[in-house]
Structures are given as C-alpha cells and as structure tokens.
Amino acid sequence: MRVCSIVGARPQFIKAAMVSRALAEAGIEEVLIHTGQHYDVNMDRVFFEELGLPAPRVHLGVGSGTHAEQTGLMMIRLEAALRAMRPAPDWVLIYGDTNSTLAGALVAAKLQLPLAHVEAGLRSFNRAMPEEINRVVADHLSQLLFAPTPTAVENLRREGITQGVHLTGDVMEEAVRCYAEVARRRVPLASLTAHAPGTYYVATVHRAENTDDPVRLQGIFEGLGRLALPVILPLHPRTRARLNGGIRVPANVELREPVGYLAMLTLVQHARAVLTDSGGLQKEAVWLGVPCITLRDETEWVETLEGGWNQLVGADPDRIVAAVQRRPEGPSAFCRDQSASQRIAELLQQVDG
C-alpha cells in the first residue's frame, strides 16, 4: 500500500510525525509532499529535525501569497506531482484546515484519487475564517474522515456525512504525551528565558481575523499590556509585518522569533497561562494542565471550554484581563486517548480506496 501525505504548515508537521511513524510500523509506504506553505526555518525545518519526520519526497516550494495565489499554485504543482507518481497512491492523506489541506483535497478529487482527512469534522461555524471553508470542503470531498472527538462526528452527521467517518482520537495529543518530557530534557526553561516557572504568560497571535484588523490587534496588545506578568510572544511572520503599521507593543510583551515544537512545549508547560488564537495550542495547553485564554470569539475545540480550562475572550482587553484572573474548576477530561495514529494506519489498510 502507498499513501501520499500532504503537509505544508507547522501543525501538520506535528500530526504527520505521529502518523508517519504508525504508517511505517504498519508496513505502509509513505510519500511525503511538502507544499512549502511554511518555509521559515523556525516554522519548518526545525520541526522535521525535532520530530524525526522523514524528509519530504517532493517539495513544491510554493511560499507565501494571498489565499487564492497560494492555493492555486499549490494545486498546479501538486497535480503535476501526483500525475507523475507511479504507481498512483492508494490514498491521499491530508491534515487539518490550511491552504495545503484545501489544495490537496481539490486535486485528489479532480484526479479521482481516494482522499482521507485527519482531524475531520471540526467546525467553528464562522465562515469568515478561511480555515473553516478549507475544512468544510475537505470533509465533503473525503472518503475517509478521521474525527478526533465525538463533537466532530456529530458535526459531520449534521451535514449528512456518515459514511467513512471514524472516531480515532487526536494525533496531536499523542505528540504532546510523547514529546513533553523530551522537551523538558532537551530544551530546559533556563535555555529559553530567565523567568521562573509560573511567573510569565505565553502568547501567540497569527489568525487573519486578528492580524488583519488593526482594531482587534491593538485590543489584544492592550490586554496583554495590562497583565501583571511578562508575556513571551513568539512572533508569526504575518503578525510581525502588521506591527509595522503602528500597533503599540507594551513593555511587558517580549517579542521573540518563532520557536520550535520542543521549545514551545517547554514554555507552555511552565507558563502561568497561555493566550492564543491557535487551534492546536489551545489543546496543548489543556493537555499540559495550563489554563488557556483564546483570543477569538469561537473555537472548534469546544471540549476545551469545560471546567474553565479554556475561555473565549475575543480581542477585548477587559475580558482578557478578567479571564487570566479566573482559574479552572477542576481537572480536565479532554480526550485522554493516545492511539489515534495507529487507528488511522489500520483504517487505511482495512478500507479499499
């Protein structure tokens, strides 16, 4: 059996690292295609090195651009790569909700190649988010849908998708459990900051709804500036570009270059709380027992809200400050399943594409 996995962005490298390992253990040949959506060293190559992800067989080198430019160029180059592949893959495997996901789904469908989607069924119900469009299209084109949570399965059912749906658990939780201790050993906190555990916050801001709206972005930075502790903010390239537009960065916000997966795990494990608009970081914080404040008005990971482990505050400075002061009500029961990648490998073998 041959599986063609399509990745291009930081969260996909993490998921693919776990699934690629399971595919190899199951004796399944994998052809890894990197679209080039993320190409900065700290958001790309370091993840392959840290996670032991096999080097991509094909690198499309797409780079940045508008959603249409990036997705269109991905489709052109991806179609050529898949047409040239001999023998053709039994499955095309896509991850998450990025432009790489959308391009992979559309090209596989046009070439009539069987398509499987890891992290299927997530919904924020906000069609203004590019990621929401990407995940909806990917789900409706897929023959195998690997849902991480019961909520995701129910979302698919509501849209009339019941065939090929499997509740597998979340491969990102596997990665957190696998690499949390590795991170503490290989990238100790003292190598990243002089702040003691529990005396700082970690923040990330990269969603277009925040970075492309100066009012929202200034509101987020105002809220961060009103916090009593330092805020470590590894800066996404998109956000760094927007800061040149006159957004004021408070004195307690420490801007950093993007960090690798292990470094981020270390920072999160020792943080007082995480403030983010990232989907993956919401989950990682909760799994590591760190409260999360989500800088969005909705989340596709509704389970993280239980017990107050995750709070939705949008870009409102007052809500940001109030959320940081609240603490969770008790332990979180979110997921707790570490066999997702193995199930995905087994299902790919069992179902004839």
Backbone torsions as a table, in degrees:
resi	resn	phi	psi	omega
1	MET	NA	141.5	178.8
2	ARG	-125.0	128.2	178.5
3	VAL	-117.5	131.5	175.3
4	CYS	-103.5	112.4	-179.6
5	SER	-98.3	132.3	-178.2
6	ILE	-112.3	120.7	178.9
7	VAL	-131.7	164.3	178.5
8	GLY	-166.1	-13.6	-174.8
9	ALA	-132.9	158.0	-174.4
10	ARG	-45.2	-52.1	-178.6
11	PRO	-62.5	-30.6	-179.5
12	GLN	-71.1	-32.8	177.9
13	PHE	-62.4	-40.1	-179.0
14	ILE	-65.7	-47.4	179.5
15	LYS	-63.8	-45.2	-176.4
16	ALA	-65.3	-30.2	179.2
17	ALA	-59.4	-41.3	-179.2
18	MET	-73.8	-42.9	-178.1
19	VAL	-69.4	-39.8	179.1
20	SER	-59.5	-39.8	178.0
21	ARG	-62.9	-43.6	179.8
22	ALA	-66.9	-37.7	177.8
23	LEU	-63.3	-43.0	179.5
24	ALA	-62.9	-42.4	179.4
25	GLU	-64.7	-28.8	179.6
26	ALA	-86.6	0.0	179.5
27	GLY	77.2	22.7	-179.7
28	ILE	-96.2	128.3	176.7
29	GLU	-73.5	134.1	178.8
30	GLU	-121.1	132.5	171.7
31	VAL	-109.6	113.7	-176.4
32	LEU	-95.7	123.2	177.1
33	ILE	-111.9	125.0	178.2
34	HIS	-104.0	121.5	-178.1
35	THR	-75.0	-24.1	-175.4
36	GLY	88.1	15.0	179.6
37	GLN	-59.6	-46.7	170.5
38	HIS	-103.9	127.7	-174.4
39	TYR	-133.0	-9.9	173.4
40	ASP	-62.4	140.2	-176.8
41	VAL	-54.7	-43.0	-176.2
42	ASN	-76.2	-8.6	177.6
43	MET	-117.0	5.7	-175.4
44	ASP	-137.8	-82.7	-169.4
45	ARG	-60.4	-37.1	-178.1
46	VAL	-61.7	-29.2	179.7
47	PHE	-71.1	-39.8	177.0
48	PHE	-62.8	-41.1	-178.2
49	GLU	-68.5	-45.5	-175.9
50	GLU	-71.6	-36.2	-173.6
51	LEU	-94.5	-5.1	-178.7
52	GLY	68.6	26.1	179.4
53	LEU	-72.3	131.6	-179.9
54	PRO	-57.0	145.4	176.9
55	ALA	-60.8	139.9	-179.3
56	PRO	-62.3	137.7	176.5
57	ARG	-69.4	-33.3	180.0
58	VAL	-132.3	133.9	175.8
59	HIS	-121.9	117.4	-174.7
60	LEU	-81.0	-19.3	174.8
61	GLY	59.4	39.6	-174.4
62	VAL	-71.6	-46.3	-179.3
63	GLY	76.9	-160.8	-172.6
64	SER	-88.9	173.1	179.7
65	GLY	157.3	179.3	174.2
66	THR	-66.6	168.6	179.3
67	HIS	-56.9	-43.3	-178.4
68	ALA	-68.2	-44.7	-179.7
69	GLU	-62.6	-47.3	-176.4
70	GLN	-65.6	-48.6	-177.7
71	THR	-66.2	-40.8	-179.6
72	GLY	-63.0	-44.9	179.2
73	LEU	-66.5	-38.4	175.0
74	MET	-57.9	-45.5	-177.3
75	MET	-62.9	-43.4	-179.5
76	ILE	-60.6	-48.6	-176.4
77	ARG	-75.0	-34.3	179.7
78	LEU	-69.3	-39.6	177.8
79	GLU	-59.7	-43.8	179.3
80	ALA	-63.5	-40.6	-179.2
81	ALA	-66.0	-42.0	-179.0
82	LEU	-72.0	-36.5	177.5
83	ARG	-64.3	-32.5	-177.9
84	ALA	-81.7	-9.7	-174.6
85	MET	-77.2	123.6	178.7
86	ARG	-131.2	124.6	-5.9
87	PRO	-71.1	164.7	178.6
88	ALA	-64.9	149.6	-179.8
89	PRO	-67.0	146.5	173.7
90	ASP	-72.6	-31.4	176.8
91	TRP	-141.9	143.5	165.2
92	VAL	-102.0	125.4	-174.8
93	LEU	-111.4	123.8	179.8
94	ILE	-120.5	158.3	-174.3
95	TYR	-128.6	133.9	165.8
96	GLY	70.4	-132.6	-166.6
97	ASP	-148.7	27.7	-178.3
98	THR	-89.7	179.4	174.4
99	ASN	-62.8	-31.2	175.4
100	SER	-63.0	-38.2	177.0
101	THR	-62.0	-48.8	-178.7
102	LEU	-62.1	-46.8	-179.2
103	ALA	-61.2	-43.5	179.0
104	GLY	-61.6	-41.8	-179.2
105	ALA	-65.1	-46.1	-177.4
106	LEU	-66.7	-43.1	-178.4
107	VAL	-68.2	-42.6	178.4
108	ALA	-60.7	-42.1	-180.0
109	ALA	-64.4	-43.7	-179.7
110	LYS	-65.2	-34.2	179.5
111	LEU	-88.0	1.0	179.6
112	GLN	57.9	42.9	174.3
113	LEU	-99.8	135.7	179.6
114	PRO	-57.9	135.3	-172.1
115	LEU	-121.0	133.5	176.8
116	ALA	-125.2	138.0	-174.1
117	HIS	-119.5	115.6	174.1
118	VAL	-84.6	130.7	-176.9
119	GLU	78.6	43.2	179.1
120	ALA	-79.2	155.9	170.9
121	GLY	87.8	0.6	178.9
122	LEU	-74.8	140.2	178.6
123	ARG	-144.4	129.9	170.5
124	SER	-96.3	-16.5	-176.8
125	PHE	62.5	28.9	175.6
126	ASN	-121.9	96.8	-176.9
127	ARG	-73.0	-5.3	173.6
128	ALA	-75.5	-15.3	177.6
129	MET	-82.6	123.9	176.4
130	PRO	-56.2	-35.5	-178.7
131	GLU	-63.1	-33.5	179.8
132	GLU	-66.0	-42.5	177.2
133	ILE	-62.0	-44.9	-178.1
134	ASN	-59.2	-45.2	-175.6
135	ARG	-72.6	-34.1	178.6
136	VAL	-65.6	-47.2	179.6
137	VAL	-61.6	-45.3	-178.9
138	ALA	-60.0	-42.7	-179.2
139	ASP	-64.8	-41.2	-176.3
140	HIS	-75.4	-12.3	177.2
141	LEU	-100.9	-9.4	-173.2
142	SER	-87.1	147.2	174.5
143	GLN	-95.0	-27.8	173.8
144	LEU	-120.0	129.1	-177.5
145	LEU	-125.6	112.7	-177.1
146	PHE	-96.3	99.7	-175.4
147	ALA	-89.6	132.0	-177.5
148	PRO	-80.3	-22.9	-175.3
149	THR	-139.6	159.3	174.3
150	PRO	-59.0	-33.4	177.8
151	THR	-61.4	-39.4	178.8
152	ALA	-64.8	-39.7	176.9
153	VAL	-61.6	-42.6	-179.6
154	GLU	-67.5	-37.4	177.1
155	ASN	-59.9	-42.8	178.9
156	LEU	-65.0	-41.7	-180.0
157	ARG	-60.0	-40.4	-179.9
158	ARG	-63.2	-26.7	179.0
159	GLU	-93.8	8.7	177.1
160	GLY	84.1	12.9	-179.9
161	ILE	-101.5	107.2	179.1
162	THR	-126.2	-25.3	179.6
163	GLN	-78.8	136.4	175.9
164	GLY	77.4	8.5	-178.7
165	VAL	-90.1	130.3	-179.5
166	HIS	-136.0	130.9	175.4
167	LEU	-82.9	108.1	-173.2
168	THR	-107.8	-17.8	-167.0
169	GLY	89.6	-178.3	-170.9
170	ASP	-110.4	119.9	-179.8
171	VAL	-67.3	-23.6	178.5
172	MET	-69.7	-30.2	175.3
173	GLU	-66.0	-39.2	175.0
174	GLU	-56.6	-43.7	-178.2
175	ALA	-63.7	-42.8	179.5
176	VAL	-61.7	-46.6	-179.1
177	ARG	-64.5	-35.7	-176.7
178	CYS	-73.3	-38.6	-168.5
179	TYR	-108.1	-5.2	-177.4
180	ALA	-61.4	-47.7	179.6
181	GLU	-70.5	-37.4	176.0
182	VAL	-58.1	-41.5	-179.8
183	ALA	-63.1	-43.3	-179.2
184	ARG	-62.0	-35.6	-178.8
185	ARG	-77.9	-46.2	-171.6
186	ARG	-84.4	-29.7	-179.3
187	VAL	-130.3	75.1	-179.1
188	PRO	-63.6	155.0	-176.2
189	LEU	-57.7	-38.2	-177.9
190	ALA	-61.7	-22.0	178.5
191	SER	-80.8	-9.9	-175.5
192	LEU	-111.2	-32.1	-176.8
193	THR	-159.7	155.8	175.2
194	ALA	-86.3	-6.4	179.9
195	HIS	-70.5	140.3	177.6
196	ALA	-77.5	158.4	177.2
197	PRO	-54.3	137.7	177.6
198	GLY	78.0	6.9	-177.7
199	THR	-113.4	17.6	179.5
200	TYR	-152.6	164.4	172.8
201	TYR	-111.8	154.8	170.7
202	VAL	-111.6	135.0	178.6
203	ALA	-133.5	149.1	169.4
204	THR	-139.2	142.8	178.6
205	VAL	-140.5	115.9	179.6
206	HIS	-147.2	-12.9	-177.6
207	ARG	-64.7	140.4	-178.2
208	ALA	-59.0	-34.1	-179.2
209	GLU	-61.5	-25.8	177.2
210	ASN	-95.9	-47.0	-174.8
211	THR	-70.5	-31.1	-175.3
212	ASP	-91.0	0.6	178.3
213	ASP	-116.5	103.2	-176.3
214	PRO	-57.3	-33.4	-179.7
215	VAL	-67.7	-45.3	178.8
216	ARG	-65.8	-43.8	-177.2
217	LEU	-64.2	-41.3	178.1
218	GLN	-66.7	-36.2	177.7
219	GLY	-62.5	-40.9	178.5
220	ILE	-63.5	-46.9	-179.1
221	PHE	-67.6	-32.9	175.3
222	GLU	-64.0	-43.7	178.0
223	GLY	-62.2	-43.3	178.3
224	LEU	-62.2	-37.4	-178.1
225	GLY	-69.4	-19.3	-179.8
226	ARG	-91.1	1.6	178.3
227	LEU	-80.0	149.6	-173.4
228	ALA	-79.6	-15.5	-177.2
229	LEU	-113.5	161.0	174.8
230	PRO	-61.8	151.3	178.5
231	VAL	-120.6	116.7	176.0
232	ILE	-88.0	120.1	-174.6
233	LEU	-125.1	92.3	170.3
234	PRO	-64.4	125.9	-165.3
235	LEU	-98.7	119.5	173.9
236	HIS	-65.3	142.5	-180.0
237	PRO	-53.4	-37.3	179.5
238	ARG	-63.7	-41.7	-179.0
239	THR	-68.6	-41.2	178.7
240	ARG	-58.7	-40.2	179.5
241	ALA	-64.5	-36.7	-178.8
242	ARG	-72.4	-26.9	-178.7
243	LEU	-65.9	-21.2	177.5
244	ASN	-70.4	-7.7	-178.9
245	GLY	-88.1	10.5	174.7
246	GLY	105.6	7.7	176.8
247	ILE	-68.7	130.4	-179.7
248	ARG	-83.3	128.3	178.5
249	VAL	-99.8	117.0	-178.1
250	PRO	-63.0	158.9	-175.5
251	ALA	-65.3	-29.2	-177.2
252	ASN	-85.2	-1.5	179.8
253	VAL	-94.8	116.0	-177.6
254	GLU	-97.3	104.3	-179.4
255	LEU	-76.1	132.5	179.7
256	ARG	-128.0	161.0	167.8
257	GLU	-68.3	157.3	175.3
258	PRO	-54.2	144.8	-178.9
259	VAL	-113.9	159.6	178.4
260	GLY	-71.6	175.3	-176.3
261	TYR	-63.1	-45.8	-177.6
262	LEU	-65.8	-42.2	178.5
263	ALA	-62.1	-40.5	179.2
264	MET	-66.7	-39.7	176.8
265	LEU	-59.5	-42.3	178.7
266	THR	-63.6	-47.0	179.7
267	LEU	-59.9	-43.2	-177.9
268	VAL	-67.9	-43.7	-177.3
269	GLN	-57.5	-31.6	-174.9
270	HIS	-103.5	3.3	-176.6
271	ALA	-80.0	154.5	172.9
272	ARG	-68.4	-39.0	177.3
273	ALA	-165.1	164.3	177.5
274	VAL	-114.8	135.0	174.9
275	LEU	-120.6	119.9	-169.3
276	THR	-156.4	158.1	168.0
277	ASP	-112.2	12.4	179.2
278	SER	-84.3	138.0	175.6
279	GLY	-69.5	-46.8	-177.2
280	GLY	-65.4	-39.9	-177.0
281	LEU	-69.3	-28.9	173.7
282	GLN	-56.0	-49.6	-177.4
283	LYS	-66.7	-45.4	-176.6
284	GLU	-59.9	-41.3	179.1
285	ALA	-60.6	-48.6	-178.0
286	VAL	-62.5	-44.3	178.8
287	TRP	-61.5	-31.3	-179.8
288	LEU	-89.1	4.2	177.2
289	GLY	75.4	28.6	-179.5
290	VAL	-115.3	127.0	179.7
291	PRO	-60.1	145.3	-178.6
292	CYS	-122.0	137.7	172.4
293	ILE	-117.0	116.4	-175.0
294	THR	-94.7	124.0	-175.4
295	LEU	-87.0	51.2	178.3
296	ARG	-143.4	170.6	180.0
297	ASP	-95.2	-7.5	178.5
298	GLU	-153.7	166.4	175.8
299	THR	-142.2	144.3	173.9
300	GLU	-80.0	-12.6	-179.8
301	TRP	-104.7	67.2	-173.5
302	VAL	-63.0	-25.8	-179.1
303	GLU	-63.6	-26.7	-178.6
304	THR	-69.2	-16.3	-178.5
305	LEU	-75.9	-18.9	-175.9
306	GLU	-63.1	135.7	177.8
307	GLY	73.9	7.5	178.3
308	GLY	77.5	15.4	179.7
309	TRP	-71.3	-27.7	175.8
310	ASN	-130.1	137.9	179.7
311	GLN	-130.0	136.3	178.8
312	LEU	-91.8	123.4	-176.6
313	VAL	-127.6	-4.5	-176.7
314	GLY	63.2	-136.5	179.3
315	ALA	-118.2	24.1	-176.6
316	ASP	-85.4	117.4	-178.1
317	PRO	-57.6	-40.7	-179.2
318	ASP	-63.9	-41.7	179.5
319	ARG	-69.1	-33.8	177.5
320	ILE	-61.6	-49.1	-178.8
321	VAL	-63.9	-43.2	-178.9
322	ALA	-65.2	-39.0	-178.3
323	ALA	-66.1	-39.0	179.5
324	VAL	-62.6	-30.6	-177.1
325	GLN	-79.3	-18.6	177.8
326	ARG	-86.1	148.3	178.9
327	ARG	-118.3	153.8	179.7
328	PRO	-59.9	155.6	-175.0
329	GLU	-83.3	-23.4	-178.0
330	GLY	-179.2	-177.3	-178.8
331	PRO	-62.8	147.9	179.4
332	SER	-89.4	141.3	177.2
333	ALA	-105.8	16.6	-174.9
334	PHE	-62.4	120.7	177.5
335	CYS	63.4	-96.5	-173.9
336	ARG	64.9	51.5	179.5
337	ASP	-140.0	126.1	-173.3
338	GLN	-121.2	27.5	-178.6
339	SER	-124.4	20.4	-174.1
340	ALA	-62.1	-45.9	-175.6
341	SER	-64.3	-38.2	178.2
342	GLN	-64.3	-41.5	178.7
343	ARG	-63.2	-40.6	179.8
344	ILE	-62.4	-45.0	178.6
345	ALA	-61.0	-43.2	179.7
346	GLU	-63.6	-42.4	-178.7
347	LEU	-67.4	-37.4	176.7
348	LEU	-61.6	-35.5	178.0
349	GLN	-73.7	-35.5	-173.9
350	GLN	-77.4	-34.8	-174.4
351	VAL	-94.9	123.1	-180.0
352	ASP	-78.2	115.0	-179.9
353	GLY	-66.7	NA	NA
